[in-house]
Amino acid sequence: MDDTDRKLVSVLRHNGRASVSDLATTLSLSRATVRARLDRLQNAGDVVGYTVVLKEDVARDPVRALMMIGIEGRGTDRVIRQLSGLPQVRAVHATNGRWDVIAELGTDTLEALDDVLSRIRKFDGVTQSETSLLLSTRKSGV
């Protein structure tokens, strides 16, 4: 992938519905060049799809947080199963370093977030945690 491909992908990330003509105009390329590059990126597996982000996807969780969790002994699988059973847990990530697991949380209110944090801290094997509120998202993997 060269610089032009990266620019093309960047434009598509902002507007996955942009027409080939619009992409060509934005990038100062011919339509044939944009079409050929898109085809090549798709055939190579660099671009695997296009998506739509709905307002409800963004507004779903007015309060979002990352909870870093330290787990004692061999309880990681059990804690991950418990986390996965909570509706407020959007994703669970295994990690290295100081924390064993990072949980992405989403709730409607700060009170609901406080409640789920308290519940998680009481899980058998959870020894420590640190939580950071997500204030804004500059780039999403959605």
A tleap script that builds the chain and sets N, CA, C and O, in Angstrom:
source leaprc.protein.ff14SB
mol = sequence {
  NMET ASP ASP THR ASP ARG LYS LEU VAL SER
  VAL LEU ARG HIE ASN GLY ARG ALA SER VAL
  SER ASP LEU ALA THR THR LEU SER LEU SER
  ARG ALA THR VAL ARG ALA ARG LEU ASP ARG
  LEU GLN ASN ALA GLY ASP VAL VAL GLY TYR
  THR VAL VAL LEU LYS GLU ASP VAL ALA ARG
  ASP PRO VAL ARG ALA LEU MET MET ILE GLY
  ILE GLU GLY ARG GLY THR ASP ARG VAL ILE
  ARG GLN LEU SER GLY LEU PRO GLN VAL ARG
  ALA VAL HIE ALA THR ASN GLY ARG TRP ASP
  VAL ILE ALA GLU LEU GLY THR ASP THR LEU
  GLU ALA LEU ASP ASP VAL LEU SER ARG ILE
  ARG LYS PHE ASP GLY VAL THR GLN SER GLU
  THR SER LEU LEU LEU SER THR ARG LYS SER
  GLY CVAL
}
set mol.1.N position { 0.847 -1.165 0.000 }
set mol.1.CA position { 0.000 0.000 0.000 }
set mol.1.C position { 0.902 1.241 0.000 }
set mol.1.O position { 1.748 1.409 0.878 }
set mol.2.N position { 0.708 2.088 -0.984 }
set mol.2.CA position { 1.520 3.307 -1.069 }
set mol.2.C position { 0.747 4.497 -0.483 }
set mol.2.O position { -0.349 4.333 0.053 }
set mol.3.N position { 1.333 5.691 -0.593 }
set mol.3.CA position { 0.714 6.884 -0.015 }
set mol.3.C position { -0.652 7.177 -0.624 }
set mol.3.O position { -1.571 7.586 0.086 }
set mol.4.N position { -0.795 6.974 -1.928 }
set mol.4.CA position { -2.079 7.226 -2.583 }
set mol.4.C position { -3.143 6.266 -2.073 }
set mol.4.O position { -4.282 6.667 -1.835 }
set mol.5.N position { -2.773 4.992 -1.904 }
set mol.5.CA position { -3.718 4.023 -1.341 }
set mol.5.C position { -4.135 4.433 0.066 }
set mol.5.O position { -5.314 4.358 0.411 }
set mol.6.N position { -3.174 4.867 0.880 }
set mol.6.CA position { -3.486 5.285 2.246 }
set mol.6.C position { -4.423 6.493 2.249 }
set mol.6.O position { -5.325 6.570 3.084 }
set mol.7.N position { -4.222 7.434 1.328 }
set mol.7.CA position { -5.117 8.583 1.224 }
set mol.7.C position { -6.515 8.138 0.807 }
set mol.7.O position { -7.514 8.628 1.334 }
set mol.8.N position { -6.576 7.220 -0.128 }
set mol.8.CA position { -7.853 6.675 -0.582 }
set mol.8.C position { -8.593 6.017 0.584 }
set mol.8.O position { -9.782 6.264 0.788 }
set mol.9.N position { -7.897 5.188 1.337 }
set mol.9.CA position { -8.505 4.516 2.489 }
set mol.9.C position { -8.953 5.542 3.531 }
set mol.9.O position { -10.016 5.395 4.134 }
set mol.10.N position { -8.149 6.568 3.737 }
set mol.10.CA position { -8.510 7.621 4.691 }
set mol.10.C position { -9.811 8.303 4.295 }
set mol.10.O position { -10.677 8.530 5.140 }
set mol.11.N position { -9.951 8.628 3.025 }
set mol.11.CA position { -11.178 9.269 2.551 }
set mol.11.C position { -12.356 8.317 2.729 }
set mol.11.O position { -13.439 8.740 3.133 }
set mol.12.N position { -12.153 7.041 2.431 }
set mol.12.CA position { -13.235 6.064 2.594 }
set mol.12.C position { -13.623 5.871 4.059 }
set mol.12.O position { -14.785 5.604 4.363 }
set mol.13.N position { -12.671 6.003 4.954 }
set mol.13.CA position { -12.994 5.876 6.381 }
set mol.13.C position { -13.920 6.999 6.829 }
set mol.13.O position { -14.746 6.808 7.722 }
set mol.14.N position { -13.787 8.153 6.221 }
set mol.14.CA position { -14.660 9.271 6.573 }
set mol.14.C position { -16.005 9.173 5.871 }
set mol.14.O position { -17.016 9.644 6.392 }
set mol.15.N position { -16.020 8.566 4.694 }
set mol.15.CA position { -17.272 8.416 3.952 }
set mol.15.C position { -17.198 7.173 3.086 }
set mol.15.O position { -16.772 7.236 1.933 }
set mol.16.N position { -17.608 6.051 3.636 }
set mol.16.CA position { -17.572 4.775 2.924 }
set mol.16.C position { -18.519 4.715 1.739 }
set mol.16.O position { -18.432 3.795 0.926 }
set mol.17.N position { -19.423 5.682 1.627 }
set mol.17.CA position { -20.374 5.709 0.520 }
set mol.17.C position { -19.947 6.642 -0.604 }
set mol.17.O position { -20.683 6.821 -1.574 }
set mol.18.N position { -18.777 7.232 -0.483 }
set mol.18.CA position { -18.313 8.162 -1.520 }
set mol.18.C position { -18.247 7.434 -2.859 }
set mol.18.O position { -17.781 6.298 -2.944 }
set mol.19.N position { -18.720 8.108 -3.894 }
set mol.19.CA position { -18.679 7.517 -5.234 }
set mol.19.C position { -17.248 7.538 -5.761 }
set mol.19.O position { -16.402 8.278 -5.259 }
set mol.20.N position { -16.992 6.729 -6.767 }
set mol.20.CA position { -15.674 6.720 -7.407 }
set mol.20.C position { -15.366 8.109 -7.965 }
set mol.20.O position { -14.226 8.568 -7.894 }
set mol.21.N position { -16.367 8.769 -8.515 }
set mol.21.CA position { -16.165 10.128 -9.042 }
set mol.21.C position { -15.759 11.092 -7.930 }
set mol.21.O position { -14.836 11.888 -8.102 }
set mol.22.N position { -16.448 11.022 -6.795 }
set mol.22.CA position { -16.107 11.901 -5.668 }
set mol.22.C position { -14.710 11.593 -5.135 }
set mol.22.O position { -13.950 12.505 -4.808 }
set mol.23.N position { -14.378 10.322 -5.050 }
set mol.23.CA position { -13.043 9.935 -4.588 }
set mol.23.C position { -11.979 10.468 -5.544 }
set mol.23.O position { -10.952 10.993 -5.116 }
set mol.24.N position { -12.235 10.328 -6.829 }
set mol.24.CA position { -11.283 10.798 -7.831 }
set mol.24.C position { -11.077 12.306 -7.725 }
set mol.24.O position { -9.945 12.785 -7.793 }
set mol.25.N position { -12.157 13.050 -7.560 }
set mol.25.CA position { -12.061 14.505 -7.424 }
set mol.25.C position { -11.286 14.886 -6.161 }
set mol.25.O position { -10.397 15.736 -6.204 }
set mol.26.N position { -11.628 14.255 -5.044 }
set mol.26.CA position { -10.966 14.559 -3.771 }
set mol.26.C position { -9.473 14.275 -3.832 }
set mol.26.O position { -8.673 15.020 -3.267 }
set mol.27.N position { -9.097 13.197 -4.515 }
set mol.27.CA position { -7.696 12.782 -4.557 }
set mol.27.C position { -6.950 13.295 -5.790 }
set mol.27.O position { -5.760 13.027 -5.955 }
set mol.28.N position { -7.637 14.018 -6.636 }
set mol.28.CA position { -7.049 14.521 -7.890 }
set mol.28.C position { -6.502 13.381 -8.738 }
set mol.28.O position { -5.381 13.444 -9.242 }
set mol.29.N position { -7.306 12.346 -8.884 }
set mol.29.CA position { -6.956 11.181 -9.706 }
set mol.29.C position { -8.074 10.942 -10.714 }
set mol.29.O position { -9.164 11.500 -10.589 }
set mol.30.N position { -7.800 10.117 -11.702 }
set mol.30.CA position { -8.856 9.754 -12.650 }
set mol.30.C position { -9.754 8.699 -12.014 }
set mol.30.O position { -9.357 7.980 -11.096 }
set mol.31.N position { -10.975 8.631 -12.534 }
set mol.31.CA position { -11.911 7.611 -12.049 }
set mol.31.C position { -11.347 6.214 -12.278 }
set mol.31.O position { -11.489 5.339 -11.424 }
set mol.32.N position { -10.710 6.000 -13.425 }
set mol.32.CA position { -10.141 4.678 -13.747 }
set mol.32.C position { -9.048 4.304 -12.740 }
set mol.32.O position { -8.949 3.148 -12.329 }
set mol.33.N position { -8.238 5.275 -12.348 }
set mol.33.CA position { -7.176 5.009 -11.382 }
set mol.33.C position { -7.770 4.635 -10.026 }
set mol.33.O position { -7.318 3.687 -9.384 }
set mol.34.N position { -8.794 5.389 -9.589 }
set mol.34.CA position { -9.431 5.100 -8.300 }
set mol.34.C position { -10.074 3.716 -8.336 }
set mol.34.O position { -9.925 2.934 -7.397 }
set mol.35.N position { -10.790 3.417 -9.418 }
set mol.35.CA position { -11.454 2.110 -9.545 }
set mol.35.C position { -10.415 0.997 -9.502 }
set mol.35.O position { -10.609 0.006 -8.797 }
set mol.36.N position { -9.327 1.138 -10.232 }
set mol.36.CA position { -8.272 0.117 -10.270 }
set mol.36.C position { -7.652 -0.070 -8.886 }
set mol.36.O position { -7.399 -1.199 -8.465 }
set mol.37.N position { -7.412 1.025 -8.185 }
set mol.37.CA position { -6.822 0.934 -6.840 }
set mol.37.C position { -7.787 0.272 -5.863 }
set mol.37.O position { -7.386 -0.567 -5.056 }
set mol.38.N position { -9.054 0.652 -5.938 }
set mol.38.CA position { -10.053 0.011 -5.071 }
set mol.38.C position { -10.131 -1.494 -5.340 }
set mol.38.O position { -10.151 -2.298 -4.407 }
set mol.39.N position { -10.176 -1.864 -6.608 }
set mol.39.CA position { -10.226 -3.284 -6.964 }
set mol.39.C position { -8.998 -4.020 -6.440 }
set mol.39.O position { -9.111 -5.118 -5.895 }
set mol.40.N position { -7.818 -3.407 -6.610 }
set mol.40.CA position { -6.580 -4.042 -6.152 }
set mol.40.C position { -6.577 -4.198 -4.628 }
set mol.40.O position { -6.197 -5.250 -4.113 }
set mol.41.N position { -6.997 -3.159 -3.912 }
set mol.41.CA position { -7.038 -3.220 -2.445 }
set mol.41.C position { -8.018 -4.289 -1.955 }
set mol.41.O position { -7.753 -4.984 -0.975 }
set mol.42.N position { -9.151 -4.409 -2.651 }
set mol.42.CA position { -10.133 -5.430 -2.270 }
set mol.42.C position { -9.614 -6.827 -2.599 }
set mol.42.O position { -9.732 -7.740 -1.782 }
set mol.43.N position { -9.047 -6.998 -3.781 }
set mol.43.CA position { -8.532 -8.315 -4.183 }
set mol.43.C position { -7.376 -8.771 -3.306 }
set mol.43.O position { -7.219 -9.967 -3.058 }
set mol.44.N position { -6.560 -7.822 -2.831 }
set mol.44.CA position { -5.425 -8.149 -1.963 }
set mol.44.C position { -5.877 -8.405 -0.531 }
set mol.44.O position { -5.101 -8.896 0.289 }
set mol.45.N position { -7.142 -8.071 -0.225 }
set mol.45.CA position { -7.649 -8.272 1.133 }
set mol.45.C position { -7.330 -7.126 2.075 }
set mol.45.O position { -7.590 -7.224 3.274 }
set mol.46.N position { -6.766 -6.032 1.550 }
set mol.46.CA position { -6.499 -4.871 2.397 }
set mol.46.C position { -7.790 -4.159 2.786 }
set mol.46.O position { -7.928 -3.687 3.915 }
set mol.47.N position { -8.717 -4.084 1.865 }
set mol.47.CA position { -10.058 -3.562 2.144 }
set mol.47.C position { -10.990 -4.767 2.133 }
set mol.47.O position { -11.166 -5.425 1.108 }
set mol.48.N position { -11.581 -5.040 3.291 }
set mol.48.CA position { -12.425 -6.238 3.387 }
set mol.48.C position { -13.908 -5.918 3.442 }
set mol.48.O position { -14.739 -6.826 3.436 }
set mol.49.N position { -14.249 -4.633 3.497 }
set mol.49.CA position { -15.657 -4.294 3.489 }
set mol.49.C position { -15.886 -2.829 3.784 }
set mol.49.O position { -14.960 -2.077 4.087 }
set mol.50.N position { -17.128 -2.451 3.689 }
set mol.50.CA position { -17.563 -1.096 3.965 }
set mol.50.C position { -18.656 -1.204 5.007 }
set mol.50.O position { -19.340 -2.225 5.090 }
set mol.51.N position { -18.825 -0.175 5.791 }
set mol.51.CA position { -19.802 -0.255 6.865 }
set mol.51.C position { -20.546 1.058 7.005 }
set mol.51.O position { -20.144 2.090 6.468 }
set mol.52.N position { -21.626 0.990 7.732 }
set mol.52.CA position { -22.420 2.162 8.048 }
set mol.52.C position { -22.404 2.310 9.565 }
set mol.52.O position { -22.600 1.333 10.289 }
set mol.53.N position { -22.173 3.514 10.042 }
set mol.53.CA position { -22.233 3.800 11.467 }
set mol.53.C position { -23.510 4.599 11.710 }
set mol.53.O position { -23.668 5.711 11.207 }
set mol.54.N position { -24.411 4.016 12.484 }
set mol.54.CA position { -25.676 4.670 12.774 }
set mol.54.C position { -25.555 5.574 13.992 }
set mol.54.O position { -24.700 5.365 14.854 }
set mol.55.N position { -26.411 6.567 14.051 }
set mol.55.CA position { -26.423 7.465 15.204 }
set mol.55.C position { -26.615 6.679 16.488 }
set mol.55.O position { -25.985 6.981 17.502 }
set mol.56.N position { -27.471 5.684 16.456 }
set mol.56.CA position { -27.729 4.887 17.665 }
set mol.56.C position { -26.498 4.083 18.092 }
set mol.56.O position { -26.336 3.781 19.274 }
set mol.57.N position { -25.632 3.737 17.138 }
set mol.57.CA position { -24.392 3.053 17.500 }
set mol.57.C position { -23.487 3.975 18.305 }
set mol.57.O position { -22.837 3.537 19.254 }
set mol.58.N position { -23.444 5.224 17.937 }
set mol.58.CA position { -22.592 6.187 18.611 }
set mol.58.C position { -23.222 6.629 19.927 }
set mol.58.O position { -22.523 6.799 20.926 }
set mol.59.N position { -24.531 6.814 19.929 }
set mol.59.CA position { -25.230 7.323 21.106 }
set mol.59.C position { -25.652 6.207 22.060 }
set mol.59.O position { -26.240 6.486 23.104 }
set mol.60.N position { -25.368 4.977 21.728 }
set mol.60.CA position { -25.813 3.830 22.514 }
set mol.60.C position { -25.373 3.931 23.962 }
set mol.60.O position { -26.152 3.635 24.868 }
set mol.61.N position { -24.160 4.335 24.187 }
set mol.61.CA position { -23.597 4.396 25.526 }
set mol.61.C position { -23.094 5.797 25.823 }
set mol.61.O position { -21.947 6.119 25.512 }
set mol.62.N position { -23.926 6.630 26.414 }
set mol.62.CA position { -23.462 7.975 26.739 }
set mol.62.C position { -22.274 7.972 27.706 }
set mol.62.O position { -21.453 8.889 27.684 }
set mol.63.N position { -22.185 6.955 28.542 }
set mol.63.CA position { -21.065 6.841 29.474 }
set mol.63.C position { -20.265 5.600 29.088 }
set mol.63.O position { -20.766 4.476 29.124 }
set mol.64.N position { -19.003 5.839 28.717 }
set mol.64.CA position { -18.129 4.735 28.312 }
set mol.64.C position { -16.849 4.788 29.121 }
set mol.64.O position { -16.386 5.861 29.506 }
set mol.65.N position { -16.279 3.611 29.376 }
set mol.65.CA position { -15.063 3.559 30.183 }
set mol.65.C position { -14.235 2.340 29.809 }
set mol.65.O position { -14.737 1.361 29.256 }
set mol.66.N position { -12.958 2.433 30.128 }
set mol.66.CA position { -12.053 1.294 30.046 }
set mol.66.C position { -11.670 0.935 31.472 }
set mol.66.O position { -11.215 1.790 32.232 }
set mol.67.N position { -11.853 -0.326 31.834 }
set mol.67.CA position { -11.494 -0.795 33.164 }
set mol.67.C position { -10.344 -1.775 33.023 }
set mol.67.O position { -10.487 -2.837 32.417 }
set mol.68.N position { -9.199 -1.406 33.591 }
set mol.68.CA position { -8.046 -2.285 33.607 }
set mol.68.C position { -8.140 -3.110 34.882 }
set mol.68.O position { -8.377 -2.574 35.965 }
set mol.69.N position { -7.949 -4.431 34.741 }
set mol.69.CA position { -8.209 -5.336 35.860 }
set mol.69.C position { -6.997 -6.212 36.113 }
set mol.69.O position { -6.445 -6.816 35.192 }
set mol.70.N position { -6.592 -6.274 37.370 }
set mol.70.CA position { -5.551 -7.194 37.817 }
set mol.70.C position { -6.213 -8.403 38.456 }
set mol.70.O position { -7.125 -8.262 39.271 }
set mol.71.N position { -5.754 -9.589 38.086 }
set mol.71.CA position { -6.383 -10.832 38.550 }
set mol.71.C position { -5.346 -11.696 39.252 }
set mol.71.O position { -4.222 -11.864 38.777 }
set mol.72.N position { -5.750 -12.232 40.383 }
set mol.72.CA position { -4.877 -13.071 41.190 }
set mol.72.C position { -4.857 -14.507 40.664 }
set mol.72.O position { -5.896 -15.068 40.315 }
set mol.73.N position { -3.669 -15.086 40.616 }
set mol.73.CA position { -3.528 -16.501 40.278 }
set mol.73.C position { -4.046 -16.865 38.908 }
set mol.73.O position { -3.830 -16.163 37.921 }
set mol.74.N position { -4.742 -17.997 38.883 }
set mol.74.CA position { -5.222 -18.541 37.606 }
set mol.74.C position { -6.705 -18.279 37.367 }
set mol.74.O position { -7.379 -19.064 36.700 }
set mol.75.N position { -7.203 -17.189 37.906 }
set mol.75.CA position { -8.625 -16.894 37.793 }
set mol.75.C position { -9.032 -16.134 36.557 }
set mol.75.O position { -10.193 -15.744 36.431 }
set mol.76.N position { -8.108 -15.911 35.639 }
set mol.76.CA position { -8.401 -15.070 34.475 }
set mol.76.C position { -9.568 -15.600 33.643 }
set mol.76.O position { -10.459 -14.832 33.279 }
set mol.77.N position { -9.578 -16.891 33.336 }
set mol.77.CA position { -10.671 -17.437 32.506 }
set mol.77.C position { -12.019 -17.254 33.189 }
set mol.77.O position { -13.002 -16.904 32.536 }
set mol.78.N position { -12.073 -17.490 34.502 }
set mol.78.CA position { -13.321 -17.339 35.251 }
set mol.78.C position { -13.789 -15.883 35.231 }
set mol.78.O position { -14.969 -15.610 35.010 }
set mol.79.N position { -12.858 -14.948 35.462 }
set mol.79.CA position { -13.220 -13.531 35.465 }
set mol.79.C position { -13.699 -13.103 34.085 }
set mol.79.O position { -14.675 -12.360 33.975 }
set mol.80.N position { -13.033 -13.557 33.037 }
set mol.80.CA position { -13.460 -13.216 31.669 }
set mol.80.C position { -14.869 -13.752 31.407 }
set mol.80.O position { -15.681 -13.061 30.791 }
set mol.81.N position { -15.170 -14.960 31.860 }
set mol.81.CA position { -16.532 -15.504 31.687 }
set mol.81.C position { -17.553 -14.635 32.420 }
set mol.81.O position { -18.626 -14.348 31.891 }
set mol.82.N position { -17.212 -14.219 33.641 }
set mol.82.CA position { -18.128 -13.372 34.402 }
set mol.82.C position { -18.322 -12.023 33.716 }
set mol.82.O position { -19.444 -11.526 33.622 }
set mol.83.N position { -17.230 -11.432 33.238 }
set mol.83.CA position { -17.327 -10.160 32.524 }
set mol.83.C position { -18.207 -10.296 31.296 }
set mol.83.O position { -19.034 -9.428 31.015 }
set mol.84.N position { -18.026 -11.388 30.564 }
set mol.84.CA position { -18.781 -11.600 29.325 }
set mol.84.C position { -20.272 -11.728 29.581 }
set mol.84.O position { -21.076 -11.507 28.675 }
set mol.85.N position { -20.653 -12.079 30.795 }
set mol.85.CA position { -22.064 -12.215 31.145 }
set mol.85.C position { -22.734 -10.911 31.528 }
set mol.85.O position { -23.953 -10.871 31.694 }
set mol.86.N position { -21.971 -9.853 31.671 }
set mol.86.CA position { -22.549 -8.561 32.038 }
set mol.86.C position { -22.950 -7.776 30.790 }
set mol.86.O position { -22.130 -7.606 29.887 }
set mol.87.N position { -24.190 -7.295 30.721 }
set mol.87.CA position { -24.622 -6.571 29.526 }
set mol.87.C position { -23.896 -5.248 29.314 }
set mol.87.O position { -23.877 -4.735 28.195 }
set mol.88.N position { -23.303 -4.689 30.353 }
set mol.88.CA position { -22.591 -3.413 30.229 }
set mol.88.C position { -21.188 -3.577 29.651 }
set mol.88.O position { -20.542 -2.589 29.301 }
set mol.89.N position { -20.720 -4.806 29.549 }
set mol.89.CA position { -19.382 -5.070 29.019 }
set mol.89.C position { -19.480 -5.192 27.508 }
set mol.89.O position { -20.130 -6.101 26.992 }
set mol.90.N position { -18.832 -4.276 26.801 }
set mol.90.CA position { -18.878 -4.256 25.338 }
set mol.90.C position { -17.785 -5.116 24.717 }
set mol.90.O position { -17.982 -5.683 23.642 }
set mol.91.N position { -16.629 -5.221 25.385 }
set mol.91.CA position { -15.521 -6.039 24.875 }
set mol.91.C position { -14.599 -6.353 26.042 }
set mol.91.O position { -14.527 -5.609 27.020 }
set mol.92.N position { -13.894 -7.476 25.915 }
set mol.92.CA position { -12.901 -7.876 26.907 }
set mol.92.C position { -11.615 -8.186 26.159 }
set mol.92.O position { -11.619 -8.945 25.190 }
set mol.93.N position { -10.516 -7.596 26.612 }
set mol.93.CA position { -9.224 -7.766 25.959 }
set mol.93.C position { -8.209 -8.333 26.932 }
set mol.93.O position { -8.056 -7.813 28.038 }
set mol.94.N position { -7.512 -9.393 26.537 }
set mol.94.CA position { -6.357 -9.866 27.290 }
set mol.94.C position { -5.195 -8.966 26.921 }
set mol.94.O position { -5.098 -8.508 25.782 }
set mol.95.N position { -4.321 -8.710 27.863 }
set mol.95.CA position { -3.219 -7.793 27.597 }
set mol.95.C position { -1.985 -8.222 28.361 }
set mol.95.O position { -2.029 -9.161 29.156 }
set mol.96.N position { -0.895 -7.536 28.121 }
set mol.96.CA position { 0.320 -7.805 28.871 }
set mol.96.C position { 0.622 -6.585 29.732 }
set mol.96.O position { -0.090 -5.583 29.662 }
set mol.97.N position { 1.663 -6.663 30.533 }
set mol.97.CA position { 2.020 -5.530 31.365 }
set mol.97.C position { 1.361 -5.608 32.718 }
set mol.97.O position { 1.107 -6.696 33.234 }
set mol.98.N position { 1.084 -4.463 33.290 }
set mol.98.CA position { 0.565 -4.392 34.654 }
set mol.98.C position { -0.809 -5.030 34.806 }
set mol.98.O position { -1.098 -5.639 35.835 }
set mol.99.N position { -1.654 -4.895 33.797 }
set mol.99.CA position { -3.040 -5.376 33.884 }
set mol.99.C position { -3.200 -6.681 33.125 }
set mol.99.O position { -2.540 -6.911 32.112 }
set mol.100.N position { -4.081 -7.530 33.625 }
set mol.100.CA position { -4.332 -8.822 32.984 }
set mol.100.C position { -5.421 -8.733 31.921 }
set mol.100.O position { -5.364 -9.416 30.898 }
set mol.101.N position { -6.407 -7.887 32.175 }
set mol.101.CA position { -7.578 -7.786 31.293 }
set mol.101.C position { -8.003 -6.322 31.232 }
set mol.101.O position { -7.907 -5.591 32.218 }
set mol.102.N position { -8.476 -5.908 30.058 }
set mol.102.CA position { -9.103 -4.595 29.916 }
set mol.102.C position { -10.535 -4.825 29.445 }
set mol.102.O position { -10.768 -5.512 28.450 }
set mol.103.N position { -11.485 -4.248 30.165 }
set mol.103.CA position { -12.895 -4.368 29.801 }
set mol.103.C position { -13.391 -3.022 29.298 }
set mol.103.O position { -13.174 -1.993 29.938 }
set mol.104.N position { -14.058 -3.034 28.146 }
set mol.104.CA position { -14.717 -1.837 27.634 }
set mol.104.C position { -16.142 -1.859 28.166 }
set mol.104.O position { -16.870 -2.833 27.975 }
set mol.105.N position { -16.533 -0.785 28.832 }
set mol.105.CA position { -17.842 -0.712 29.471 }
set mol.105.C position { -18.678 0.395 28.854 }
set mol.105.O position { -18.146 1.416 28.418 }
set mol.106.N position { -19.985 0.192 28.819 }
set mol.106.CA position { -20.902 1.205 28.329 }
set mol.106.C position { -22.184 1.185 29.134 }
set mol.106.O position { -22.795 0.132 29.319 }
set mol.107.N position { -22.598 2.368 29.622 }
set mol.107.CA position { -23.830 2.483 30.404 }
set mol.107.C position { -24.559 3.761 30.019 }
set mol.107.O position { -24.041 4.596 29.277 }
set mol.108.N position { -25.774 3.892 30.541 }
set mol.108.CA position { -26.578 5.088 30.288 }
set mol.108.C position { -26.219 6.237 31.220 }
set mol.108.O position { -26.336 7.405 30.851 }
set mol.109.N position { -25.775 5.897 32.443 }
set mol.109.CA position { -25.510 6.930 33.447 }
set mol.109.C position { -24.229 6.625 34.212 }
set mol.109.O position { -23.724 5.502 34.182 }
set mol.110.N position { -23.715 7.635 34.894 }
set mol.110.CA position { -22.556 7.431 35.763 }
set mol.110.C position { -22.908 6.499 36.921 }
set mol.110.O position { -22.076 5.702 37.356 }
set mol.111.N position { -24.128 6.600 37.411 }
set mol.111.CA position { -24.552 5.720 38.499 }
set mol.111.C position { -24.534 4.260 38.061 }
set mol.111.O position { -24.114 3.386 38.819 }
set mol.112.N position { -24.986 3.998 36.848 }
set mol.112.CA position { -24.968 2.629 36.321 }
set mol.112.C position { -23.536 2.146 36.136 }
set mol.112.O position { -23.236 0.979 36.388 }
set mol.113.N position { -22.653 3.033 35.697 }
set mol.113.CA position { -21.244 2.667 35.569 }
set mol.113.C position { -20.662 2.337 36.941 }
set mol.113.O position { -19.962 1.337 37.095 }
set mol.114.N position { -20.948 3.169 37.930 }
set mol.114.CA position { -20.462 2.924 39.288 }
set mol.114.C position { -20.942 1.571 39.789 }
set mol.114.O position { -20.188 0.844 40.436 }
set mol.115.N position { -22.174 1.236 39.499 }
set mol.115.CA position { -22.728 -0.053 39.923 }
set mol.115.C position { -21.979 -1.222 39.301 }
set mol.115.O position { -21.618 -2.171 39.996 }
set mol.116.N position { -21.746 -1.158 37.996 }
set mol.116.CA position { -21.057 -2.277 37.335 }
set mol.116.C position { -19.595 -2.354 37.789 }
set mol.116.O position { -19.050 -3.450 37.916 }
set mol.117.N position { -18.961 -1.215 38.032 }
set mol.117.CA position { -17.588 -1.236 38.548 }
set mol.117.C position { -17.541 -1.934 39.908 }
set mol.117.O position { -16.654 -2.747 40.166 }
set mol.118.N position { -18.492 -1.614 40.764 }
set mol.118.CA position { -18.546 -2.259 42.085 }
set mol.118.C position { -18.746 -3.762 41.962 }
set mol.118.O position { -18.121 -4.538 42.684 }
set mol.119.N position { -19.611 -4.167 41.054 }
set mol.119.CA position { -19.859 -5.605 40.853 }
set mol.119.C position { -18.599 -6.319 40.384 }
set mol.119.O position { -18.267 -7.396 40.881 }
set mol.120.N position { -17.898 -5.718 39.429 }
set mol.120.CA position { -16.693 -6.344 38.885 }
set mol.120.C position { -15.607 -6.429 39.955 }
set mol.120.O position { -14.915 -7.442 40.054 }
set mol.121.N position { -15.454 -5.382 40.749 }
set mol.121.CA position { -14.426 -5.391 41.795 }
set mol.121.C position { -14.652 -6.490 42.824 }
set mol.121.O position { -13.711 -6.911 43.497 }
set mol.122.N position { -15.894 -6.959 42.954 }
set mol.122.CA position { -16.224 -8.020 43.909 }
set mol.122.C position { -16.025 -9.427 43.335 }
set mol.122.O position { -16.139 -10.408 44.070 }
set mol.123.N position { -15.729 -9.541 42.035 }
set mol.123.CA position { -15.490 -10.856 41.445 }
set mol.123.C position { -14.327 -11.521 42.168 }
set mol.123.O position { -13.314 -10.885 42.459 }
set mol.124.N position { -14.488 -12.804 42.451 }
set mol.124.CA position { -13.418 -13.577 43.079 }
set mol.124.C position { -12.198 -13.593 42.166 }
set mol.124.O position { -12.296 -13.972 40.998 }
set mol.125.N position { -11.054 -13.182 42.697 }
set mol.125.CA position { -9.818 -13.162 41.917 }
set mol.125.C position { -9.401 -11.785 41.452 }
set mol.125.O position { -8.236 -11.582 41.110 }
set mol.126.N position { -10.327 -10.825 41.429 }
set mol.126.CA position { -9.977 -9.466 41.036 }
set mol.126.C position { -9.267 -8.815 42.220 }
set mol.126.O position { -9.845 -8.679 43.299 }
set mol.127.N position { -8.025 -8.419 42.017 }
set mol.127.CA position { -7.227 -7.858 43.100 }
set mol.127.C position { -7.080 -6.345 43.006 }
set mol.127.O position { -6.919 -5.675 44.026 }
set mol.128.N position { -7.134 -5.805 41.803 }
set mol.128.CA position { -6.995 -4.368 41.632 }
set mol.128.C position { -7.623 -3.956 40.315 }
set mol.128.O position { -7.814 -4.773 39.414 }
set mol.129.N position { -7.940 -2.676 40.220 }
set mol.129.CA position { -8.496 -2.157 38.964 }
set mol.129.C position { -8.217 -0.671 38.872 }
set mol.129.O position { -7.946 0.006 39.863 }
set mol.130.N position { -8.292 -0.199 37.656 }
set mol.130.CA position { -8.181 1.236 37.376 }
set mol.130.C position { -9.112 1.516 36.210 }
set mol.130.O position { -9.088 0.805 35.205 }
set mol.131.N position { -9.920 2.537 36.342 }
set mol.131.CA position { -10.919 2.836 35.321 }
set mol.131.C position { -10.713 4.244 34.778 }
set mol.131.O position { -10.468 5.184 35.533 }
set mol.132.N position { -10.815 4.375 33.466 }
set mol.132.CA position { -10.741 5.679 32.809 }
set mol.132.C position { -12.003 5.883 31.987 }
set mol.132.O position { -12.397 5.017 31.205 }
set mol.133.N position { -12.632 7.038 32.172 }
set mol.133.CA position { -13.789 7.388 31.354 }
set mol.133.C position { -13.318 7.774 29.961 }
set mol.133.O position { -12.282 8.421 29.809 }
set mol.134.N position { -14.070 7.383 28.954 }
set mol.134.CA position { -13.786 7.786 27.583 }
set mol.134.C position { -14.575 9.067 27.322 }
set mol.134.O position { -15.806 9.059 27.344 }
set mol.135.N position { -13.872 10.150 27.077 }
set mol.135.CA position { -14.526 11.441 26.901 }
set mol.135.C position { -14.995 11.661 25.471 }
set mol.135.O position { -16.078 12.203 25.248 }
set mol.136.N position { -14.185 11.243 24.497 }
set mol.136.CA position { -14.585 11.370 23.099 }
set mol.136.C position { -13.809 10.326 22.304 }
set mol.136.O position { -12.796 9.796 22.761 }
set mol.137.N position { -14.306 10.047 21.116 }
set mol.137.CA position { -13.650 9.091 20.241 }
set mol.137.C position { -13.243 9.816 18.972 }
set mol.137.O position { -14.093 10.320 18.239 }
set mol.138.N position { -11.967 9.869 18.716 }
set mol.138.CA position { -11.446 10.546 17.535 }
set mol.138.C position { -11.472 9.630 16.315 }
set mol.138.O position { -11.655 10.082 15.184 }
set mol.139.N position { -11.284 8.325 16.568 }
set mol.139.CA position { -11.288 7.342 15.485 }
set mol.139.C position { -11.814 6.053 16.066 }
set mol.139.O position { -11.356 5.601 17.116 }
set mol.140.N position { -12.759 5.469 15.396 }
set mol.140.CA position { -13.352 4.228 15.859 }
set mol.140.C position { -13.099 3.126 14.872 }
set mol.140.O position { -13.028 3.354 13.664 }
set mol.141.N position { -12.963 1.929 15.393 }
set mol.141.CA position { -12.765 0.762 14.545 }
set mol.141.C position { -14.060 0.216 13.988 }
set mol.141.O position { -14.068 -0.834 13.345 }
set mol.142.N position { -15.145 0.911 14.225 }
set mol.142.CA position { -16.454 0.460 13.770 }
set mol.142.C position { -16.483 0.415 12.270 }
set mol.142.O position { -17.504 0.058 11.682 }
savepdb mol mol.pdb
quit
